[in-house]
Amino acid sequence: MEIYKSSRKAAADAHEVLRQALLAIGVPNRDLVRLAPRVAPDGRPMVAMGTWNADVVQKVAAHLMASPAHVRAAPDGRVVSDHVGVTRDE
């Protein structure tokens, strides 16, 4: 039960981070209703993303392709983006 609880918390945290990131790039809240924290049967924390409108996918893809963000892992295993320390030349 403890694994489920910690995975549920990790999934909820990941869900909120993703939701905030998508809102920050202009994806309307109404398009994020299918995002949902989940726990896989083996205990892995996950975020269900559902089906998105094509215009939302285009917006997210354009942002991802324009961003040279580097990703690193925090000591607790969470993935943390490093937009601050990245220059266009990297």
C-alpha positions, 0 to 999 in steps of 0.5 A: 500500500505504501508503494501505491501511495508514494506512486500516487503522489509522484503521479499527482506531482508530475500531472501538476507540473505537466499541466502548468507547463502546458498552460504556460505555453498557451494550451487552454485549460479546457484542452487539459481535462484528459490529463490524469495521474495514474498508478500502473499495476506494477506501481509506476507513477504515470500521467494519462494524456488522453486524446488531444486536438491536432492544434494543441499537438501542433502548439506543443510540438512547435514549442518542444522543437524550439526549446533547447532545454536540457533535462536532468534528474533530481536526487529523488529521481524526478526529472527537472528541466534546466531552461535557465542554464541553456543557451541557443548554441548548445 
